[in-house]
Amino acid sequence: MTISLVEFEPHATVEPHSHPHEQMGILLTGNLTFVIAGESHPVHAGGMWRIPGGVEHSAIAGSEAVQAIDIFHPVRADYQ
């Protein structure tokens, strides 16, 4: 498992991508809208998400800065 703190500026975007790792997270501050397999999923502070491995996803931050805990399984070698 890999756990990281992620921070985004207001209106930041994460381009569509996928990876073999299952991903989940907890939004600490701000708002994010995930697009997971073509479906929009708004997440507000205190909310969580889960993205299966291999599924294309992207994200857009709202009008406030974002802090989130990002969790991946299995361990991401590129984060070591």
Phi and psi restraints in degrees (value plus and minus 20) as a CYANA .aco file:
   2 THR   PHI    -140.9  -100.9
   2 THR   PSI     110.7   150.7
   3 ILE   PHI    -143.2  -103.2
   3 ILE   PSI     112.8   152.8
   4 SER   PHI    -162.6  -122.6
   4 SER   PSI     133.7   173.7
   5 LEU   PHI    -112.7   -72.7
   5 LEU   PSI     107.9   147.9
   6 VAL   PHI    -136.8   -96.8
   6 VAL   PSI     117.4   157.4
   7 GLU   PHI    -149.4  -109.4
   7 GLU   PSI     115.1   155.1
   8 PHE   PHI    -147.3  -107.3
   8 PHE   PSI     123.9   163.9
   9 GLU   PHI     -93.1   -53.1
   9 GLU   PSI     140.8   180.8
  10 PRO   PHI     -74.0   -34.0
  10 PRO   PSI     119.4   159.4
  11 HIS   PHI      45.5    85.5
  11 HIS   PSI      -7.5    32.5
  12 ALA   PHI     -84.7   -44.7
  12 ALA   PSI     133.2   173.2
  13 THR   PHI    -145.3  -105.3
  13 THR   PSI     127.5   167.5
  14 VAL   PHI    -132.6   -92.6
  14 VAL   PSI      96.7   136.7
  15 GLU   PHI     -85.0   -45.0
  15 GLU   PSI     133.8   173.8
  16 PRO   PHI     -75.9   -35.9
  16 PRO   PSI     113.9   153.9
  17 HIS   PHI    -181.3  -141.3
  17 HIS   PSI     151.9   191.9
  18 SER   PHI    -165.2  -125.2
  18 SER   PSI     144.3   184.3
  19 HIS   PHI    -173.5  -133.5
  19 HIS   PSI     140.3   180.3
  20 PRO   PHI     -93.3   -53.3
  20 PRO   PSI     -30.4     9.6
  21 HIS   PHI    -104.5   -64.5
  21 HIS   PSI     118.7   158.7
  22 GLU   PHI     -87.4   -47.4
  22 GLU   PSI     120.8   160.8
  23 GLN   PHI    -148.4  -108.4
  23 GLN   PSI     118.3   158.3
  24 MET   PHI    -163.9  -123.9
  24 MET   PSI     145.3   185.3
  25 GLY   PHI    -185.5  -145.5
  25 GLY   PSI     149.9   189.9
  26 ILE   PHI    -147.4  -107.4
  26 ILE   PSI     105.7   145.7
  27 LEU   PHI    -105.6   -65.6
  27 LEU   PSI      99.3   139.3
  28 LEU   PHI    -106.9   -66.9
  28 LEU   PSI     -64.2   -24.2
  29 THR   PHI    -161.1  -121.1
  29 THR   PSI     133.4   173.4
  30 GLY   PHI      63.0   103.0
  30 GLY   PSI    -183.9  -143.9
  31 ASN   PHI    -155.9  -115.9
  31 ASN   PSI     122.3   162.3
  32 LEU   PHI    -150.7  -110.7
  32 LEU   PSI     124.5   164.5
  33 THR   PHI    -135.4   -95.4
  33 THR   PSI      95.7   135.7
  34 PHE   PHI    -111.3   -71.3
  34 PHE   PSI     124.3   164.3
  35 VAL   PHI    -133.8   -93.8
  35 VAL   PSI      91.7   131.7
  36 ILE   PHI    -139.0   -99.0
  36 ILE   PSI      96.5   136.5
  37 ALA   PHI      32.8    72.8
  37 ALA   PSI      19.9    59.9
  38 GLY   PHI      64.2   104.2
  38 GLY   PSI     -22.9    17.1
  39 GLU   PHI    -127.4   -87.4
  39 GLU   PSI     115.7   155.7
  40 SER   PHI    -102.8   -62.8
  40 SER   PSI     113.5   153.5
  41 HIS   PHI    -154.3  -114.3
  41 HIS   PSI      77.4   117.4
  42 PRO   PHI     -91.2   -51.2
  42 PRO   PSI     119.4   159.4
  43 VAL   PHI    -149.3  -109.3
  43 VAL   PSI     112.4   152.4
  44 HIS   PHI    -131.7   -91.7
  44 HIS   PSI     143.4   183.4
  45 ALA   PHI     -68.1   -28.1
  45 ALA   PSI     111.1   151.1
  46 GLY   PHI      74.2   114.2
  46 GLY   PSI     -33.2     6.8
  47 GLY   PHI    -104.8   -64.8
  47 GLY   PSI     146.8   186.8
  48 MET   PHI    -149.1  -109.1
  48 MET   PSI     144.1   184.1
  49 TRP   PHI    -163.4  -123.4
  49 TRP   PSI     140.6   180.6
  50 ARG   PHI    -162.0  -122.0
  50 ARG   PSI     111.6   151.6
  51 ILE   PHI    -147.1  -107.1
  51 ILE   PSI      96.8   136.8
  52 PRO   PHI     -82.7   -42.7
  52 PRO   PSI     132.1   172.1
  53 GLY   PHI     -79.1   -39.1
  53 GLY   PSI     123.1   163.1
  54 GLY   PHI      62.0   102.0
  54 GLY   PSI     -20.0    20.0
  55 VAL   PHI    -117.2   -77.2
  55 VAL   PSI     108.6   148.6
  56 GLU   PHI     -86.9   -46.9
  56 GLU   PSI     118.3   158.3
  57 HIS   PHI    -173.2  -133.2
  57 HIS   PSI     139.6   179.6
  58 SER   PHI    -168.0  -128.0
  58 SER   PSI     154.0   194.0
  59 ALA   PHI    -171.7  -131.7
  59 ALA   PSI     131.8   171.8
  60 ILE   PHI    -153.6  -113.6
  60 ILE   PSI     106.5   146.5
  61 ALA   PHI     -97.9   -57.9
  61 ALA   PSI     131.7   171.7
  62 GLY   PHI    -100.0   -60.0
  62 GLY   PSI    -174.3  -134.3
  63 SER   PHI    -101.7   -61.7
  63 SER   PSI     -22.2    17.8
  64 GLU   PHI    -136.9   -96.9
  64 GLU   PSI     138.3   178.3
  65 ALA   PHI     -82.0   -42.0
  65 ALA   PSI     130.1   170.1
  66 VAL   PHI    -137.8   -97.8
  66 VAL   PSI     117.7   157.7
  67 GLN   PHI    -147.3  -107.3
  67 GLN   PSI     115.2   155.2
  68 ALA   PHI    -166.9  -126.9
  68 ALA   PSI     133.7   173.7
  69 ILE   PHI    -116.7   -76.7
  69 ILE   PSI     102.6   142.6
  70 ASP   PHI    -127.7   -87.7
  70 ASP   PSI     111.8   151.8
  71 ILE   PHI    -146.7  -106.7
  71 ILE   PSI     110.1   150.1
  72 PHE   PHI    -144.4  -104.4
  72 PHE   PSI     125.4   165.4
  73 HIS   PHI    -162.0  -122.0
  73 HIS   PSI     111.4   151.4
  74 PRO   PHI     -93.6   -53.6
  74 PRO   PSI    -195.1  -155.1
  75 VAL   PHI     -73.5   -33.5
  75 VAL   PSI     117.3   157.3
  76 ARG   PHI    -110.7   -70.7
  76 ARG   PSI      92.1   132.1
  77 ALA   PHI     -82.0   -42.0
  77 ALA   PSI     -51.5   -11.5
  78 ASP   PHI     -92.6   -52.6
  78 ASP   PSI     -27.4    12.6
  79 TYR   PHI    -119.3   -79.3
  79 TYR   PSI     -23.1    16.9
